[in-house]
Amino acid sequence: MACASCSTKDGQPKGCKNNGTCGTDSCNKLTVFDWLSNMSLPSGEEPFNWVEVRYKNGRKEYYHNTENLTLSIGDVVATQAKAGHDIGMVTLTGELVRVQMKRKKIPTDTKEALKIYRKASQKDIDIWQKARDREEPMKVKARQFAIDLRLQMKISDIEFQGDASKATFYYTAEERVDFRELIKVFAREFRTRIEMKQVGFRQEAARLGGIGSCGRELCCSTWLTDFRSVSTSAARYQQLSLNPQKLAGQCGKLKCCLNYELDTYLDALKDFPKVEIKIQTEKGTAVCQKTDIFKGHMWYAYEGEWMNWHKITTEQANEIIALNKQNKKIASLEEYASDLVEDTKTNFENVVGQDSLTRFDSPKRPRKRKNNRNKQNSANKNNGGGNNNRSRNSNRSNNNNNNNKRKKPQRQKSNNGSK
């Protein structure tokens, strides 16, 4: 969702010119809409003195407004850090911050709460901007240093503190990495305090962002905040092919969206008998080959006749299994499958109220020229066609005379040459 400052003007997008981070926080990823902003507090109630501040790549922290500063969404503030100060942007104020902190289980009465110092001055913003400009070339060098030391890790991003006194290196790795030598190289090359922070592959995709195979932005970088474990059983329940290229996301792990409809599939599978249960008939033992969750059908095949499948409904399958538990057998599956003869004829409905797809085509005009030519040809045939034959013979004789005239001077030249 774009804000008013991102609208187009004369066909060109205006934008807030904040290089990917919305100035008003209206179209930023993981944004919370302040639906309480237009509501006034009851008389005697003091506003909640905690503020939500966002940093690079959607990282958010909560700070105590001890100075009672008048802050609004979009203000750039200087916040307390473990050493020095940091620069961030206010994304949420008021009572909605209390709701967010309660949801994330962040205590409000702790003594170790970080504070907001002041609104950022122009000097603070200039130092912060210069530090941000150093991040990309530093990331290229840092990756080269890790390759030279043969470390099995990938440095995905670098984030400078607002006062440019510390740089945090985010990296991903399959196993534990001994990067003590790497930190020494970083400190000697970059001349700043170094902090290494390992993130998971899903967190890396959330920080960097991207477009998924569905054509939309990644869920982890737009609205998804909790990363639940995804297993291959979720794909099996939904009868998806276990193809890692299709089931894996940009992070290399299984897609989070496999869990979205899993509960619905599990509820639908409660009416289905277990696939491992075999059906006993007088004709033989039948084994389940395929199920259709949406239509409620199951396909069974006799042992030894694997090419012939018989389709029955889930109610019929449960009925047959109940009879087998009573040591009773049915004659064959064909009795039940004969009731499910499919009608291959499809009836198309006119839902729009339009009968033909070619209703906008212009009618073909009659070609008069062809009709005139046909009339002339028919008239010539009626006359006998003798005139045509005479004209052809005369043309042939004229062509022969012309060829003879052309050949005579050539013979004279040859005779003169011989003399």
N, C-alpha and C positions, 0 to 999 in steps of 0.2 A: 504494500500500500504506500503510495507516494504522498508526500505532503504538498502544501500549496507552493512552496518555493521550488519544487522540482517540476513544475508545469512548463509547457513549451511556450516560446515567444517567437513569432515570425518563423515557425517551423523548426526552431532550434531549441533543445532542452536547456533550461536555465540552470537548475541544480543549485545546491547550497555551497558547491565548490569546497567540500571538506574531504575530498579524496576517499570516498567510500564510507565515511562515518557521518551519518546525517547530523546536521547542525541542530535540528529541533527534535531529533530522536523519534521521528514519526515513521521512517521507513528503514530503521536499523534492524538487524537480526536480533531475536530474543527480546523484543521490545514489549513492555507491558503498557497497555492503554490506561491512562489515569481517568477512570470513569467517575471519580469522586472530586474532580477538580472544580466543578461548578456548584458543589454543595458546600454550604457554610456550616461551621461547627455550632453545636448548641451553646447557649449562653453559659459562661463559666468554664468551658472546656478549653484547655490549652492545646495548641497544635503539637503533633508528635515531632520530637526534635531529633529524629534520625533521617538520614538521607541516603538514597541509593546512587552510587557513582559508577560509571562505566569507563573501562580502559580499552586497550587495543584488543581487537577480535572478540568483542562481546564479553570480556571478563568484567564481572561486577562485584563490588564490595559495598558494605554498609558502614556508615560513619556517624559518629555522634556530633551533632551541631551544638557544641557547648557555648559558642559565642553568640547564638541566636541570630545568625545571619539570615537576611531575607533572600532566600534562594528559590529559583524556579527552574523548570526543565530547560536544559540547554546551556546553563551557566558553567563556565570552566573554573574549577576550584583547585586549590592546593591542599592536599590531604596529608595526613601523618603516615609515615612509613617506619619500618624498623630502624632505618638509618637514613636521615635526610627527609625529603618530602617528595611527593608524587603529584602529577597533574592528571586530572580526569574531568569527565563531564557529568553533570547531574542529570539523571534519567528519571527519577521518581522522588516525590516529596509527599508529605502529609500522611493521612491515615492508611493509605494503601501500602506504604512502606512497612507499617506494623503487620499487615496481613502477609506480606511477602516474607518477613523475618520469622513470623510464626510458622509459616509453611515450611521454611528451610531450617527451622529449629535453631535459630540464632538467638542467644539470650540478650536481653536489653539492659540487665542490671549488673553486668560484669564490669570490673575495674580495669580490665585490659582492653577496653574498647578504644579503637582508633578514632581520632578527632579530625575535624575540618579546621584548618588554620585560617584561611581567608579566601576571598575570590582571587583568582590568578591575575597577576599584573601582566603588562605587555612584555616585560623582561622575562617573566617565568614562561610565557608562551613561546618566546623566541628561543630560549634555551631548550625547551621541550621539542620544538620543531627541528632544530639542528640535530638533536639526538635521534629523532625519528628518521632523518635523512641518512644517518650513518648505518641504519640497520641492514639495508639490502646489500651493500658491498661487504659488510662484516659477515653476513650469512654465507656469501660465496667463498670468502677466505676460510671461514670456520669449517665448511664442508671439505675444503681441500686439505686442511690440517688433519681432520679426522681420517681422510683417505690415506694420507702419508703415514699416519701412525697405525694403519690397518685395524681400525676399530670398527666392530660390527654395530654401527649406529647411524642414524640419520638425523641431522639437525634440521628441524622443520621450520623453526621461526625464532626470532630474537626480539625481545622487548626491553627497551631502555626505561629506566626510571625517569620521572619527570625532571629531576635535577641533574640528570646525566651522570650520576655517581655509581650506578650499578646497571649491569646488563644481564638479563635472564635468558638463558639458552634452553629452548624446549627441544627435546630429542625423543626419538622412538627407537626401541631396540627389542629384539626377541629375547635376549638373555641379559644377565648382569654384565655391565661394562665397567672396566677399570679406567676411568678418565682422569686420573691424577696428573699424569704427564700432559694431557690435553689442556687442563686448566692452567698449568704453568705456561704453556705456549700461548694461550689466549691472553693471560695477564701481561705477558711480555710484549705481545703484539698490539693489543688494544688499549692498554694503559687504563684499565678500569676494574672495578670489582666484578667478579664473575660468579654467577649462580647457575647451576645445572639443575634442570627439572625434567624428569621423565614423565611423558604422557602416553596414554594408550593410543592405539591406532584410530579408535573411534573419536577420541578427543582431538586428535590431529586433524581429522577430516572436519570436525566441527569448527576448529579454529580457522582452517584455511578456506572452507566453503567450497561450493562447486554445484554442478548440475547433475542430477541423477539420471538413471536410464528412463525414468518416467517423463523426463523433460522439465521437471520442476527443480527448485533449489533443494538442497539436502535438508532432510528433516532435522538432523542434529545441529545444523547451523542456523535454523530459522525458528523452531519452536520446541524441539525435543530437548529436555534437560536431564532426564534420567535414562541411563543406558542399561537396559535389561539384557540378560544373557539370551542369546538366540542359538538354538541347536538344530541339527538336521531333522529331528523328529517333527519340528513345525512344518517343514517342507513335505515330509511323508504324510502327515495328517491331511494336508491340502492337496495331495496327489500331484506334487510337482516333481519334475525330473531333477535328479540330484546332479545338476551340472554346475560346477563351481564358478564357471564364467558368468552364468546368468543369476546365480543366487548370491554372489559376492558383490558388495558395494565398492565404493572408491577407497574405502579404508582397507580392503582386502579381507574383511570379515563378512559373515552372513548379514544380509540386509535386515535392518530393524523392522521394516514393514512386514516381515514374515510373521510377526507377532500380532499385527493389527486385527486380522480376521481369524486368528487361531481359536479363540473362544467360541466363535460362531460355528466353526467346523466341528469342534469337540461336542457342542450341543447337538448338532445334526447327526453325529456318529453314534449317539447314544441309542438310537433306534435300529442301528445296524448290528447284526450278529458279528462275532469275531471272524476274521478272515481265516484263521487257522482251523476252524471247525469244519469238518467234512460232512457231507450229506450222504446218508445211506439209503439206497434205493434197491429195488429188486433187479434192476438192470445193471447196477454197479455203484461204485463209490464216486461221488462228484466232489470236485475241489473248486474253490472260488478262484477266479482268474482276474476279475475286474469289478469295481464298484463305481457307481455314479451317485455322488452325494446329492446333487441338485434334483435329480429326477427320482431318486430312491430305488434304483435298479441294481441288480447284481447278476453277474455272469458266471455260470458254473460249467465245467467240462468234466466228462467221465475220464477216469484213469485209463490211459491207453488210447483215448480218442481226444487228444488235446486240441485238435483243429476245429472240433465242433463245439461251439459255445451255446449255452441255453440261458436266455435272459428271464429272470423272475424278479418280483418285487421283494422288498424287505419284509413285508408282512407274510408273504408266502414262504420266504426263507425261515423266518422265525417259527412259522407253523410247522414246517417240515422238521426243523431241529427239535421242536417240542415233541413231535411224534417219535423221533429217533430216541429221545430220552426215555420214552415209554416202551422201547424195544419194538417199535412199529416202523414198517418201511412203506414208502409209497411205491407205485408201480414204476414210474419214470418221471423225469423232469419235463418231458415233452407235453404232458398233460397240463402243466402249469404254464409252460412257455407258449402254448398255442393260444392262450388268452391274450397275449401281448403282441399281436400282429401289428406291425407298424404301418401306418398310412404314409407312403412316400410322397403323395401328392400334396403340394404346398398351396395354400390359398392365400393370396395376397390381398390385403385390405386397402381400400382407398381412404387413407387416414386424412389426407389433406384436402380431399374433394376435387382432385384433378385426375382425369381419366387416362391421358396419354402423355408419355414423356416427350413426344415430338409435337406438342401443342403449339410451340413457339416457332416451328419451322414454317417458312413461307411456302405456299403451294407452287408446284413446278409449272412453268409456263410452256405451252406447246411450241415446238420448234417449227416455224413455217418454212424455213429454207429446205430442210430435209423433205418436207412434204412436196415442195415444188420440184425438187430434183427427181423424186420418185415418179411424179406425173410425167415429166419429160422422158424418162427412161421407158415408161410404159407406152408412151406415144410412139417412140422410135421402134419399139418391138412390134407394135401393130402395123407400122409401115413396111415391115419386112427386113429392115436392117441392111438393105442393099446399098444405100448411100454411104453407110459407114465403111463397108468393104471396099467400095470404089475409092473413098478418100484414103484409106490405108494403103491401097496399091499405088496410088499416085504419089503418096509420100515416100514410099520405098523406091520408086523409080527416080524421083528427084534426088534422093540421097545417093543412089548409085552413080548418076551423072556427075554430081559434085565430086565424088571420090575419084572418078576417072580423070576429071579436069585437073585435080591436084597431083595426080601421079604423072602426067605427061611431061611437065617441065623437068621432073627428076630424071626421066629417061634421056632427055636431050643433053643434060649436064653430063651424064655418064658417057655418052657417045663423044662429046667434045673432049672429055678428058682422055679417052682412048686414042683419039687422033693426035 
